[in-house]
Amino acid sequence: MPIPELENIVRLPRAAKIHLGEKRISESSGKEYPRAVDYFVWPEEYAAELNGLFGEKCREIPIMFPSNDRETVAPTWYKRYGSSTGLACKGDGNVATRIVMRKNPETGELEPTGEMEEVECLGQDCEYYQKKHCRHVMNLMFIIPQLLCEGVFQLDTSSFHSIVNFNSSWHFVAELTHGKVAMIPLVLRLVPKEVSPDGRKKVVYVLEIKLARGMTLPELQAIAEGHAPRAELPAPDESGEADHFYPREVRPGADDIKLDESLEGDLEVAEGEIVDDDEAPDELDNKIEDLCAALELTEAQKTLFWKRVEGDKRAMADLLTEQYEEKSNVKTLRRGRGQNKKDAAQTGEHGQAELPRADSDEKKPTTPAASGSKKFF
């Protein structure tokens, strides 16, 4: 007879990690740093298959969750990494587990003991969180129906908006299916969102989960009723989080920063590093922001433009540039016509029909732009 304690434990293996950023080399310092991108970065071992299915720089993939347990498929924790310890502290906003550090009597340096202790987790009030050495990280684990392999895919994010989007979608689907989300056809997408983290507007790409298109509510509920038995997922692979979400000096392998035993220290965030996938400004973001301001677009108009270009930043910049140039040309033409009419009045040349007046509501744009694409409004 099988051992009950072991028979009931079923774990799905992990296939690979899908990333939301790439490692690049700084032109100024020559050092490697993580940079958020607006597409899914395929794992090397499955890149050929995924490129064949969805193409390169894909922003939308079909997924399913193999469990109805929200905490199993998307565990979310506050996490802090140490330069010599890897994951040094992990908490839920109430209780945290951290590595115990003791001073080496010979070297005088703090070293990990291999022991763990429970302490109060201060969440966003923690000084390490405020210094961006502690981040909230969600480990999203799912299967891709078109590529059934040896396990689940994992995608990590520290984006506030992505985490909130996931929680909202999860609860919405669960309400429709009476709590059964496992094996429901879903779509995972990267979508543009305008944010103002420091009072300055910019566009970032965040995760969004939607129901697969074309299903009726009875069909959805029928799928939910026939879902597969729940299997326990593997513990999230936390080994690569430090490279993507944290400053260089607190990543494993850094040897210029020492951990403080009492969680009190003076660590500084490396300047110019992007450690959060909500923080990915570039020259296109700045250009788009300037053009929107010059055209005095409303939020509704900007949303319409983003939908028109399907979230493509380059296409958005080109489209706004075209709008700005055409608006500037119309203004210049109207000013020229007005001057011709004035000259005709002064010289007595009234043989031509009077030109129409310029729209009194026309406002002069204030920011120059470059080449463009199709006219939209």
C-alpha positions as CSV (number, residue, x, y, z in Angstrom):
1,M,0.0,0.0,0.0
2,P,1.5,3.4,-1.0
3,I,2.5,5.8,1.8
4,P,-0.3,8.4,2.0
5,E,2.0,11.3,2.9
6,L,4.0,10.7,-0.3
7,E,1.3,9.5,-2.6
8,N,-0.7,12.8,-2.3
9,I,2.3,15.0,-3.2
10,V,2.4,15.6,-7.0
11,R,4.8,18.3,-8.3
12,L,5.1,19.5,-11.8
13,P,8.6,20.2,-13.0
14,R,9.7,23.6,-14.2
15,A,10.5,23.8,-17.9
16,A,12.2,27.2,-18.1
17,K,11.9,31.0,-17.4
18,I,10.4,33.6,-19.7
19,H,11.9,37.0,-19.0
20,L,10.6,40.6,-19.4
21,G,14.1,42.1,-19.9
22,E,17.5,41.6,-21.4
23,K,21.0,42.1,-20.1
24,R,22.8,44.9,-21.9
25,I,26.2,46.6,-21.7
26,S,26.5,50.2,-20.5
27,E,28.3,52.3,-23.1
28,S,29.7,54.6,-20.4
29,S,30.8,52.1,-17.8
30,G,31.1,48.9,-19.8
31,K,29.2,47.1,-17.1
32,E,26.2,44.7,-17.6
33,Y,22.8,45.9,-16.5
34,P,19.2,44.6,-16.9
35,R,16.9,46.6,-19.2
36,A,13.1,46.1,-19.5
37,V,11.8,45.4,-23.0
38,D,8.3,45.5,-24.5
39,Y,8.2,41.8,-25.5
40,F,8.6,38.4,-24.0
41,V,12.2,37.1,-24.0
42,W,12.1,33.4,-24.7
43,P,14.3,31.0,-22.8
44,E,17.2,29.8,-24.9
45,E,16.3,26.1,-24.8
46,Y,12.8,26.8,-26.2
47,A,13.5,29.8,-28.4
48,A,13.2,28.0,-31.7
49,E,9.8,26.4,-30.8
50,L,8.4,29.6,-29.3
51,N,9.6,31.7,-32.2
52,G,8.0,29.2,-34.6
53,L,4.7,29.4,-32.7
54,F,4.5,33.1,-31.8
55,G,7.4,34.9,-33.6
56,E,10.1,37.0,-32.2
57,K,9.4,40.0,-29.9
58,C,5.9,38.6,-29.1
59,R,3.6,40.4,-26.8
60,E,0.8,37.9,-26.5
61,I,0.8,34.1,-25.7
62,P,-2.0,31.7,-24.8
63,I,-1.6,30.1,-21.3
64,M,-3.3,27.9,-18.8
65,F,-2.8,27.6,-15.0
66,P,-2.5,24.0,-13.8
67,S,-3.9,24.8,-10.3
68,N,-6.8,26.6,-8.7
69,D,-4.6,27.9,-5.9
70,R,-3.7,31.5,-6.4
71,E,-0.7,31.3,-4.1
72,T,0.6,28.3,-5.9
73,V,0.6,29.7,-9.5
74,A,1.6,33.2,-8.5
75,P,3.3,33.5,-5.1
76,T,4.1,37.1,-4.3
77,W,6.7,38.1,-1.6
78,Y,8.9,40.9,-0.4
79,K,12.4,39.7,-1.2
80,R,15.9,41.1,-0.4
81,Y,19.1,39.8,-1.8
82,G,22.6,39.9,-0.3
83,S,25.9,40.1,-2.2
84,S,27.2,37.0,-0.6
85,T,24.0,35.2,0.5
86,G,21.6,35.2,-2.4
87,L,18.1,35.5,-1.1
88,A,18.7,37.1,2.3
89,C,15.2,37.9,3.5
90,K,11.7,37.0,2.4
91,G,8.4,38.3,3.9
92,D,4.7,38.8,3.4
93,G,4.3,42.2,5.0
94,N,3.8,40.6,8.4
95,V,6.4,38.0,9.0
96,A,9.8,37.6,7.3
97,T,12.4,34.9,7.3
98,R,16.0,36.1,7.0
99,I,19.5,34.7,7.1
100,V,21.3,35.1,10.4
101,M,24.6,36.9,10.1
102,R,27.4,36.8,12.6
103,K,30.7,38.6,12.7
104,N,33.8,36.6,11.9
105,P,36.2,37.1,14.9
106,E,39.2,36.8,12.6
107,T,38.2,39.0,9.8
108,G,35.6,41.2,11.5
109,E,33.3,40.7,8.6
110,L,29.7,39.6,8.8
111,E,29.1,36.2,7.4
112,P,26.0,34.0,6.9
113,T,25.6,31.2,9.5
114,G,23.3,29.1,7.4
115,E,20.6,29.6,10.0
116,M,17.2,31.3,9.4
117,E,15.2,33.4,11.8
118,E,11.7,34.9,11.8
119,V,11.4,38.7,12.2
120,E,8.7,41.3,11.7
121,C,8.2,42.2,8.0
122,L,7.6,46.0,7.6
123,G,6.7,45.7,3.9
124,Q,7.0,49.0,2.2
125,D,8.0,50.7,5.4
126,C,11.2,48.7,5.5
127,E,14.3,50.8,4.9
128,Y,15.6,48.2,2.5
129,Y,12.3,48.5,0.4
130,Q,12.6,52.3,0.3
131,K,16.2,51.9,-0.9
132,K,15.0,49.4,-3.6
133,H,17.0,46.6,-2.1
134,C,13.8,44.8,-1.2
135,R,11.2,44.4,-3.8
136,H,7.7,42.8,-4.2
137,V,8.2,40.0,-6.7
138,M,5.6,37.7,-8.2
139,N,6.5,34.3,-9.7
140,L,3.9,33.5,-12.4
141,M,3.8,29.8,-13.4
142,F,1.7,28.5,-16.2
143,I,1.7,26.1,-19.2
144,I,1.6,27.0,-22.9
145,P,-0.9,24.6,-24.5
146,Q,0.8,24.7,-27.9
147,L,4.1,23.7,-26.3
148,L,3.6,20.9,-23.8
149,C,7.1,20.1,-22.5
150,E,8.5,18.7,-19.3
151,G,6.9,21.3,-17.0
152,V,5.6,24.8,-16.4
153,F,7.0,28.1,-17.6
154,Q,7.9,30.7,-15.0
155,L,7.8,34.5,-15.5
156,D,8.9,36.9,-12.7
157,T,7.9,40.5,-12.3
158,S,8.3,43.2,-9.7
159,S,5.9,45.6,-11.5
160,F,3.1,46.9,-9.2
161,H,0.7,47.3,-12.2
162,S,1.4,43.8,-13.5
163,I,0.7,42.3,-10.0
164,V,-2.5,44.2,-9.6
165,N,-3.6,43.3,-13.1
166,F,-3.0,39.6,-12.4
167,N,-4.9,39.7,-9.1
168,S,-7.8,41.5,-10.7
169,S,-8.1,39.1,-13.7
170,W,-7.7,36.0,-11.4
171,H,-10.6,37.1,-9.2
172,F,-12.8,38.0,-12.2
173,V,-12.3,34.6,-13.8
174,A,-12.8,32.8,-10.5
175,E,-16.1,34.6,-10.0
176,L,-17.4,33.4,-13.4
177,T,-16.3,29.8,-12.8
178,H,-17.1,29.5,-9.1
179,G,-13.4,29.5,-8.1
180,K,-12.2,27.1,-10.8
181,V,-9.4,28.7,-12.8
182,A,-7.3,25.6,-13.6
183,M,-7.0,24.8,-17.3
184,I,-9.2,27.7,-18.4
185,P,-7.9,29.1,-21.8
186,L,-6.3,32.5,-21.1
187,V,-4.1,35.0,-22.9
188,L,-1.1,36.6,-21.3
189,R,-0.2,40.0,-22.9
190,L,2.2,42.9,-22.5
191,V,0.3,46.1,-22.9
192,P,1.3,49.8,-22.8
193,K,0.4,51.8,-19.7
194,E,1.0,55.5,-19.0
195,V,2.5,56.0,-15.5
196,S,4.0,58.9,-13.5
197,P,6.4,57.4,-11.0
198,D,8.2,60.6,-10.2
199,G,5.6,63.1,-11.5
200,R,6.8,62.6,-15.1
201,K,4.6,60.7,-17.5
202,K,6.0,57.8,-19.5
203,V,4.7,54.7,-21.1
204,V,5.7,51.3,-19.8
205,Y,4.6,47.7,-20.7
206,V,2.8,45.7,-18.0
207,L,1.3,42.2,-17.9
208,E,-2.4,41.6,-18.5
209,I,-4.3,38.4,-18.4
210,K,-7.6,38.0,-20.3
211,L,-10.0,35.2,-21.2
212,A,-9.3,33.6,-24.6
213,R,-11.6,35.1,-27.2
214,G,-14.7,33.4,-28.6
215,M,-16.0,31.6,-25.5
216,T,-19.5,32.0,-24.2
217,L,-20.2,31.8,-20.4
218,P,-21.7,28.3,-20.6
219,E,-18.7,27.1,-22.5
220,L,-16.4,28.6,-19.9
221,Q,-18.2,27.1,-17.0
222,A,-18.3,23.7,-18.8
223,I,-14.5,23.8,-19.1
224,A,-14.2,24.7,-15.5
225,E,-16.4,21.8,-14.4
226,G,-14.1,19.4,-16.2
227,H,-10.8,20.8,-15.0
228,A,-7.9,18.4,-14.3
229,P,-7.0,17.5,-10.7
230,R,-4.8,20.0,-8.9
231,A,-1.1,19.3,-8.9
232,E,1.4,21.0,-6.7
233,L,3.8,23.3,-8.6
234,P,7.5,23.4,-7.8
235,A,8.9,26.0,-5.5
236,P,9.6,29.2,-7.5
237,D,13.1,29.4,-8.9
238,E,14.4,32.5,-7.2
239,S,18.0,32.3,-8.4
240,G,17.7,34.9,-11.2
241,E,15.6,37.6,-9.5
242,A,18.5,39.5,-8.2
243,D,19.9,40.0,-11.7
244,H,16.7,41.6,-12.9
245,F,15.1,43.6,-10.1
246,Y,17.9,44.7,-7.8
247,P,20.9,47.1,-7.9
248,R,24.2,45.7,-8.8
249,E,25.8,46.1,-5.4
250,V,23.3,43.8,-3.7
251,R,23.3,41.0,-6.3
252,P,25.1,37.7,-5.6
253,G,28.7,37.9,-6.5
254,A,29.2,41.6,-5.6
255,D,32.0,41.8,-3.0
256,D,32.1,45.5,-2.3
257,I,29.0,45.6,0.0
258,K,28.6,43.9,3.4
259,L,25.3,43.0,5.0
260,D,24.4,44.4,8.3
261,E,23.3,41.9,10.9
262,S,20.5,44.2,12.2
263,L,19.1,45.0,8.8
264,E,20.5,48.6,9.2
265,G,22.9,49.8,6.6
266,D,23.8,52.5,4.1
267,L,23.5,50.8,0.7
268,E,23.0,53.0,-2.3
269,V,21.2,52.2,-5.5
270,A,23.6,52.3,-8.5
271,E,22.9,55.3,-10.7
272,G,21.4,54.8,-14.1
273,E,20.4,51.2,-13.5
274,I,16.9,49.9,-14.3
275,V,15.9,47.4,-11.7
276,D,12.1,47.4,-12.1
277,D,10.0,46.6,-15.2
278,D,7.8,49.6,-14.4
279,E,10.9,51.8,-15.0
280,A,11.9,51.6,-18.6
281,P,12.2,55.1,-20.1
282,D,14.1,55.6,-23.3
283,E,14.3,58.2,-26.1
284,L,11.1,57.0,-27.7
285,D,9.2,57.5,-24.4
286,N,10.5,61.1,-24.1
287,K,9.6,61.8,-27.8
288,I,6.1,60.4,-27.4
289,E,5.6,62.4,-24.2
290,D,6.7,65.6,-25.9
291,L,4.6,65.1,-28.9
292,C,1.5,64.3,-26.9
293,A,2.0,67.6,-25.0
294,A,2.6,69.6,-28.2
295,L,-0.6,68.2,-29.7
296,E,-2.4,68.7,-26.4
297,L,-4.0,65.2,-26.6
298,T,-6.6,64.2,-24.1
299,E,-6.2,60.8,-22.3
300,A,-9.0,59.4,-24.5
301,Q,-7.1,60.5,-27.6
302,K,-3.9,59.0,-26.4
303,T,-5.6,55.7,-25.6
304,L,-7.1,55.7,-29.1
305,F,-3.7,56.3,-30.6
306,W,-2.1,53.4,-28.7
307,K,-4.8,51.1,-29.9
308,R,-4.3,52.3,-33.4
309,V,-0.6,51.3,-33.4
310,E,-1.3,48.2,-31.2
311,G,1.1,49.3,-28.5
312,D,4.1,49.7,-30.8
313,K,6.2,52.6,-29.5
314,R,8.0,53.3,-32.7
315,A,4.8,53.4,-34.7
316,M,3.3,55.7,-32.0
317,A,6.2,58.1,-32.3
318,D,5.9,58.1,-36.1
319,L,2.1,58.6,-36.0
320,L,2.4,61.5,-33.5
321,T,5.2,63.1,-35.6
322,E,2.9,63.0,-38.7
323,Q,0.1,64.6,-36.7
324,Y,2.4,67.3,-35.4
325,E,3.9,68.1,-38.9
326,E,0.5,68.3,-40.5
327,K,-0.8,70.5,-37.8
328,S,2.2,72.8,-38.1
329,N,1.8,72.9,-42.0
330,V,-1.9,73.8,-41.7
331,K,-1.0,76.6,-39.3
332,T,1.7,77.9,-41.6
333,L,-0.5,77.8,-44.6
334,R,-3.3,79.7,-42.9
335,R,-0.9,82.3,-41.7
336,G,0.4,82.7,-45.3
337,R,-3.1,83.0,-46.7
338,G,-3.9,85.6,-44.1
339,Q,-0.9,87.7,-45.1
340,N,-1.8,87.5,-48.8
341,K,-5.3,88.7,-48.1
342,K,-3.9,91.6,-46.1
343,D,-1.5,92.5,-48.9
344,A,-4.3,92.4,-51.5
345,A,-6.4,94.8,-49.3
346,Q,-3.6,97.2,-49.1
347,T,-2.9,97.2,-52.9
348,G,-6.5,97.1,-54.0
349,E,-6.2,93.7,-55.6
350,H,-9.6,92.2,-54.7
351,G,-10.1,90.0,-57.8
352,Q,-9.8,86.7,-55.9
353,A,-12.5,85.2,-53.7
354,E,-12.0,85.7,-50.0
355,L,-10.2,82.8,-48.3
356,P,-11.9,81.1,-45.3
357,R,-10.9,82.1,-41.9
358,A,-8.6,80.0,-39.7
359,D,-10.3,78.0,-37.0
360,S,-10.3,80.2,-33.9
361,D,-9.8,77.1,-31.7
362,E,-6.6,76.1,-33.5
363,K,-3.8,76.1,-31.0
364,K,-0.1,76.4,-31.9
365,P,2.0,73.4,-31.1
366,T,5.0,74.1,-29.0
367,T,7.3,71.1,-29.6
368,P,9.1,70.1,-32.8
369,A,9.1,66.5,-34.1
370,A,10.6,64.4,-36.9
371,S,9.2,62.2,-39.8
372,G,5.8,60.4,-39.5
373,S,3.2,57.9,-40.7
374,K,-0.5,57.9,-41.4
375,K,-2.9,60.6,-40.4
376,F,-5.3,59.6,-37.6
377,F,-7.5,62.6,-36.8
